[in-house]
């Protein structure tokens, strides 16, 4: 995106949002929270966003970034490898979907905003 540390800036509030589409979670019980790609910090490690918006093809979830980092520390299972369809080595946390959904600030079920 245009801004390295976040995807969206809401000018009226100066709040920032990181947007993630986790298609793979449809075939898993986890969400994939990236830590690094090709040995460079990325995802939850490099974000400057106030909030994370996670879309999994059926639900939309909002979480404060600080809360998501805490969930990663407490519930994340470390994963390292090359995701299907990628050529890059990625490090990530796998976090059970129910943990994210139970701790989300807002969940919208079903197709939202034409996504």
C-alpha positions, 0 to 999 in steps of 0.5 A, a space after each residue: 500500500 501507500 503507507 508501509 505501516 498500515 493500509 487505511 487512515 481514517 482522517 477524522 480520527 487519525 486511526 489506522 487499520 491493517 486489512 487482512 484477507 485470510 482465505 486459507 482459514 476456510 480450510 482450517 480452524 486457525 487464522 494466519 498472522 504473519 510475522 516475517 517474509 523472507 527474513 524481513 519483519 512484516 505483518 503483526 511485527 511491522 504494523 503501525 496500525 491501531 486496528 486489524 480488520 480480518 476477513 475470512 470470506 464469511 466473517 469480518 472481524 475488528 481487533 485492536 492491534 495491541 489485543 491481537 499481539 497479546 493473543 499471538 503471545 498467549 495462543 499463537 502456535 509458531 509456523 514457518 514455511 512456504 504457503 501454498 501458492 507462494 515462493 516466499 518463506 514466511 513465519 507466522 502464528 496460527 491462532 485458533 479462530 474461536 480465540 480471535 472471534 471471542 476477543 474481537 471488538 466487532 464481528 460482522 457475519 456473512 457477506 459485508 460491504 460487497 467483499 
